[in-house]
Amino acid sequence: MDNGPDPSLFGQIFNEQGALLAFFGALGGLVRSATIKTGVIEGIRVTFIGSAMAFGVGVLSPFLVRPWVGELPEGMHSALGTLCAGAFIVGLVGVTLVERFLAGRKLVEDDA
C-alpha cells in the first residue's frame, strides 16, 4: 500500500531534485578538475566540494549566478534545467571560491 510521498524531513531534503543538483555540481567540479589537470585525489576532492556546494546552495543557484548569466525570464528561476545549469556553475566556480576564502583566512591568521 502506497501512502504517497515521504513526509519526513530527510525525505524532503534528499529528494530527486537534490540528487540532480548534486550530480550537476559534481559535473562542474569534474570539469574544473579536468581543466586544471589535477591528480586523482585532488580531482575527487574538487568533485566532492562542487557536489556538496551545489546541493547546499540548491534552488538559490540561479540567483547567485545572476551576475554572470544576467536576468532570467519570468518563471525560469524554478525550471529544472535552470536549476541544473546553476548547479553546474556553482560546482565549477564554488571550489575556487572556497579555496580563496580559506587562503584569505590563512593570511589573516599568519599576520596575527
Secondary structure, 3 states (H helix, E strand, C coil): CCCCCCCCHHHHHCCHHHHHHHHHHHHHHHHHHHHCCCCHHHHHHHHHHHHHHHHHHHHHHHHHCHHHHCCCCCCCCCCHHHHHHHHHHHHHHHHHHHHHHHHHHHHHHHHC
